[in-house]
Amino acid sequence: MLQEKFNKRGGLVLLFGRHFVGLRAQILLTAGVMRMSSLKFLLVDAISALFTIAFMVGAGYIGGNSFQIIRKDITRVEHMAFFLLVTFLALFLLLRYWRSRYKTHR
């Protein structure tokens, strides 16, 4: 029954499954175990690769044109993350100090 369903919808599973990092290898192995035809596999994988390549090249083109802006934003985010980390660490240590002091005076 599983093989019948994979034969019907295996192409769609491959088309979308190729983009999921954790599932990609398992889906490709399943295609082999379920004996998907090599021609169908290559055709579906090539179509899926075209979408992936177009998306990555487009993202690189858009990001490359605004590299300085992205770099500035990343630096700002890093500074904010560091500030928040130091603030939470200070609050954690202060809370821990107050709790230990409260327990010893009881």
Secondary structure by P-SEA (a helix, b strand, c coil): caaaaaaacaaaaaaccccccccaaaaaaaaaaacccaaaaaaaaaaaaaaaaaaaaaaaaaaaaaaaaaaaaaaaaaaaaaaaaaaaaaaaaaaaaaaaaaaaac
